[in-house]
Amino acid sequence: MFNELKKYTKKPKLYDPSTNKFWDDEHISKGMLSAHLNPNWDAATRKHEFLGRSVNWISEIAPSSQYKLLLDLGCGPGLYAERFSSAGYSVTGVDFSKRSILYAKEQTVLNKSNIEYHYQNYLTIDYKEQFDIITLIYCDYAALSIKDRLILLRKVYQALKPKGKFIFDVFTPLMRKDESCSWEYCSEGGFFSEKQYICLESVYQYDDEDNTELRQAIVITEETVNCYNIWDHFFTKEVLLSEIQNIGFNSFEFYGDIAGKEFSDTGETICGVFTK
C-alpha cells in the first residue's frame, strides 16, 4: 500500500482518470442521491425552491405551447424533469447514474408523469432534430474537457430542431479555488465508503489553455486505495461565447443564473440560452 500511496504525492497529469467508478459506485451513488433529494442543500441539485423558480423562468422564455419536446441532460433523479413535465413539456431525461435513473423511473410511476428516462452517458446521444429545448443544469458543462465539450455541443446542435434552444449554466472564475491539501478520518464511514477511511483531499490548478482545476480525493481503507479525480473549468461570457459560436447557433442570450437573474460581470454563475 505504501507504493500505491507514494504515487499520489505528485501533482497528477492533466486528465488522469479516477481509479474507481464515481457516479455509479454502489456506495457513493447512495450519498449522491441523498444530496439530490435534500431540499435545503445546494449540493448535487440546487435547493428545491430554486428549482421551481428555474422551471418557471424557462417556461416563460420557451413556453411548452411552442417548445414542447424537452431533453434534460444530466437529469439525476428527475427533480427538474418532473417539474418540466408538470409545466406541460414532454420530457426525456438522460443520466449516467444508474441509481438516480432508477429512482426517477419510480417517480414517473408514482406521479403518472410519462417521462422517458435513459441510463446513458450524454456524450453518446445521437438524436437528429428531435427536441425543442435541451437543458444541462448545475454547471455540468464545465466538468468536461474542451474535447468533450465540443463533442457535446455538436450532438446538442444536431438533436435540436430549427429554432430550438440549448439552456445551460457554468461557474465563473470567481468560483475557482486556491490550491490546497487536507485530510479527514471517517471512523464510521462516510460519503466515499461505508467502512472507516482516511480521505486526502487536494485542489490543483493547471496552466493549460483551458485553465483546468482538479479536485482530487484519495480514499484509503484498510484494504483499498481509490483515487477520484473531478475536473472542472470556469468561464467568462466572452470565453463561453467564443467556444459555442462556431457550432452554428444563430443567437444567444446571457443571464446571471438559470432562473433568469440579470447577468453581471461579478456573478458566480452564467446561464447561456443559445438558439439554433
C-alpha positions, 0 to 999 in steps of 0.5 A: 500500500505504501507504493500505491500511496507514494504515487499520489504525492505528485501533482497528477497529469492533466486528465488522469482518470479516477481509479474507481467508478464515481457516479455509479459506485454502489456506495457513493451513488447512495450519498449522491442521491441523498444530496439530490433529494435534500431540499435545503442543500445546494449540493448535487441539485440546487435547493428545491425552491430554486428549482421551481423558480428555474422551471418557471423562468424557462417556461416563460422564455420557451413556453411548452405551447411552442417548445414542447419536446424537452431533453434534460441532460444530466437529469439525476433523479428527475427533480427538474424533469418532473417539474418540466413535465408538470409545466406541460413539456414532454420530457426525456431525461438522460443520466449516467447514474444508474441509481438516480435513473432508477429512482426517477423511473419510480417517480414517473410511476408514482406521479403518472408523469410519462417521462422517458428516462435513459441510463446513458452517458450524454456524450453518446446521444445521437438524436437528429432534430428531435427536441425543442429545448435541451437543458444541462443544469448545475454547471455540468458543462464545465466538468468536461474537457474542451474535447468533450465539450465540443463533442457535446455541443455538436450532438446538442446542435444536431438533436435540436430542431430549427429554432430550438434552444440549448439552456445551460449554466457554468461557474465563473472564475470567481468560483475557482479555488486556491490550491490546497491539501487536507485530510479527514478520518471517517471512523464510521464511514462516510460519503466515499465508503461505508467502512472507516477511511482516511480521505486526502483531499487536494485542489490543483490548478493547471496552466493549460489553455483551458485553465483546468482545476482538479479536485482530487480525493484519495480514499484509503481503507484498510484494504483499498486505495481509490483515487477520484479525480473531478475536473472542472473549468470556469468561464467568462461570457466572452470565453463561453461565447467564443467556444459555442459560436462556431457550432452554428447557433444563430443567437444567444442570450446571457443571464446571471443564473438559470432562473433568469437573474440579470447577468453581471460581470461579478456573478458566480454563475452564467446561464447561456440560452443559445438558439439554433 
